[in-house]
Amino acid sequence: MTYPPTPAPDGSQPPPPDPLIPAYQPQPYQTPATQDPYAPAPYGHPAGQQVPYDYGYAGSPYGYAQYPPGPPPTDGLAIGSLVVSCVSFVGLCGFWIGGILGVVGAVLGHVARRRIRRTGANGGSLALAGIIVGWVVTGIAVLGGVVLVALIASDPSSGNF
């Protein structure tokens, strides 16, 4: 292609070439001599002074990409409630360990649900499952203890007190 461009056979002129753009030359940020160099910078910048890098400032063409926020994190106490309540179900094979762990799991679930309502985190269903499993296991442990005491009391060979 020749410069300047030659007209087309129909007599029309091609568009002019784009103007040259000078390279970006950042200017150092200069503070006034009377200002404390360790003082926090004021909001924005005074007229006539350039900020060396404006990445992240509002309206900057070089700003960070704006991604939508992700989901809130799952509350760890809710996860702990469900885990302890499930372990308490296995603990029913032990003497009173299942009932004690069931109460601990249910209480953790109640605390987690209160905290989830306050913070807006995820895990409300995990906390509810921990509460339900914990109280069910505690009820089974209490019923098992009552049946065990009744069987021991009704055994004629145990002797009367």
Buried (B, 14 or more C-beta within 10 A) or exposed (E): EEEEEEEEEEEEEEEEEEEEEEEEEEEEEEEEEEEEEEEEEEEEEEEEEEBEEBEEEEEEEEEEEEEEEEEEEBBEBBBBBBBBBBBBBEBBEEEEBBBBBBBBBBBBBBBBBEBBEEEEBEBBEBBBBBBBBBBBBBEBBEEBEEEEEEEEEEEEEEEEE
